[in-house]
Amino acid sequence: MTDRVSLSFSDEGVASVAISNPPLNIYDLEMRDGLIESIAAVRDNPDVRCLLLRAEGSNFSAGADLTEFGSASSIFEGRRIRWDRDPWLPLLGLSVPTIAALKGYTVGSGLEMAMLCDLRIAATDVVMGLPETKLGMLPAAGGTQSLTRLVGPDAACPVVLTGRNLDIEEALELGIVTEATGPAELDRTAEQRAAQLALLDPDIAMKLRRCIAASKDLPLPLGLQFERRLALMD
């Protein structure tokens, strides 16, 4: 791991990945490398039954370190470096259920990573958004794709186009947040939910997640066939 990311395992099979880059937990290359390393360790540990993604401090993450873009030979090269080292696909490829515990500023890359998790538990002080539009950029760490899959194109469009922030009430109403809790109870609530998911049979958990993911892309008849095929597999 790196100074930006820590990884711990509980006896119940919960892997806890915590990011730390105070005060806003900005994603830089060191943090992204640490996340990729941590996610690989989770993937390769057969005892892990659930991943809990959380953050130290009062904010989950205020997004990417934009100064890294300026250090590259061009803004396009900076974006390419960022995309090549993003942990989104490794996170999405995990076979175990994933939970993100969100608080404070959860914007840009912070929100984009959280939207790849199965459950998003948020403190009532959370502030969410994809502000890249205001900076003349696309939310291209999966923002347009993940948000649209979560809430549908009609609801995603105004959020992405305006780059405005969302409070906990609107995030819950849209379905971005699956559960809300007080800031003081966030860690305990997220740990309880992770422990509950860790009790699932790992093969069943993987098949359930595959069925749900397939429902976003397959017509209903094909989705039903896919579900039945997985149900009949040993």
Summary of the structure (lengths in Angstrom):
residues: 234
radius of gyration: 17.5
end to end distance: 36.0
largest distance: 53.1
contacts: 765
relative contact order: 0.12
helix: 49%
strand: 18%
